[in-house]
Amino acid sequence: MDEPYLTRLTVQLLEQVERLPESVRQRHLRYLVANQNPDGGFSGRQGGSDIYYTGLALRAIAILQGLTPELCERSANYLRHRMTESATVIDLFSLLVSGFLVQLGGGPDLFSERTSDWPDRIAETLETYRTSDGGYAKALEAKSGSTYHSFLVALTFQLLDRPMPNVPAMIDFIRSRRRDDGGYVEIAPMKRSGANPTAAAIGVLQITNALEPDAREAVIEFLLGLPSEFEGGFRANDRIPMADLLSTFTASWTLDQLGAKDRIDGESVQNFALAVESPHGGFRGGLLDDGLDVEYTFYGLGTLALFADRGGE
């Protein structure tokens, strides 16, 4: 895979979001911009700026083509502060994405303000999360890898334009997370696959050019078995009765990348996304969720973008 995974995702969503009605794009852009905190960051539902939610908010604003120098300058102030603190895998990924988007939107080049060896130092930090099974963990003290965090590490090495160390071990780790149902699990003891670890696993295999034909077909069949019969969106796994917006986006995107989007009931998926959309901007995580946030707004916009050819207000 020559084009970086995150670049392909962003460009495709940016192009397809433009097919949404202007009124839809503008109300979500207003919602996102209004959620920027005075310190320049963005919050989850607990209050206080958070680098993970800041990254997702900036990604959502970017695909809406709403990044401005003023917004990016405010975000840069928050990111400079975060650069001085310790960081986990997810923090490092979010920090890099945010920094690149700030520069793209007309803000400062935050990384030029750092020492020239900063990419190598980030790469070294990532390797401290490597586990003996070949994957990467969520926490330094963890004994086994996380499928999701291994995916984030693979994305981060691409952002750094650095080769990922010991790729064969990473591939073996991901393949060890495959289960008989055709999908992949997040942690080793799990027996039944989930939509989100499956999407992460396929992302790693695509990045490393290691996706085998039989795995591809098995994943397609697994994901196509996850839509909720009553809601239209995708469920996190086959034991959960209700759909959620995260699983709906990751499953839809993965099937799209595997060439199987035409096998999704796109109208039902779009209707689910519309059902959890606020008329004032923002998205909820599911039908029983009573709150909005910037994370689900990114997933909601992504889902609507993937099926934007169907139109609709």
Number of C-alpha atoms within 10 A of each C-alpha: 10 7 9 14 17 15 12 11 13 16 13 15 23 21 13 19 25 15 18 19 13 11 10 17 20 15 15 26 24 15 20 23 17 10 18 20 17 12 15 18 26 28 20 19 11 7 9 11 18 18 23 21 20 28 25 21 27 30 23 28 26 21 24 19 15 18 23 15 15 13 19 23 18 18 27 23 16 21 24 16 10 17 15 8 8 8 17 16 24 16 19 23 26 24 22 19 21 26 24 16 21 27 18 16 21 15 21 19 15 18 16 9 10 12 9 10 8 14 17 12 12 18 19 11 15 23 17 14 24 24 18 12 16 19 25 30 26 19 16 13 10 13 15 20 25 26 29 25 23 28 23 22 26 26 21 25 19 18 18 16 11 13 11 18 13 9 15 12 14 25 19 14 24 28 17 13 22 23 15 11 15 19 27 30 25 25 16 16 8 12 15 17 24 24 28 25 26 27 26 24 26 25 23 25 21 16 19 17 12 17 17 10 9 9 17 17 13 17 25 21 16 22 30 18 13 25 26 21 13 11 20 23 31 31 27 26 21 18 10 12 15 21 26 27 29 25 25 30 28 23 31 27 20 22 22 16 14 15 12 16 19 9 11 17 14 21 15 18 26 23 16 26 28 18 15 24 23 16 13 12 18 24 29 24 24 21 16 11 11 10 14 19 21 30 26 26 29 24 24 28 28 29 28 26 24 24 20 21 13 13 13 13 9
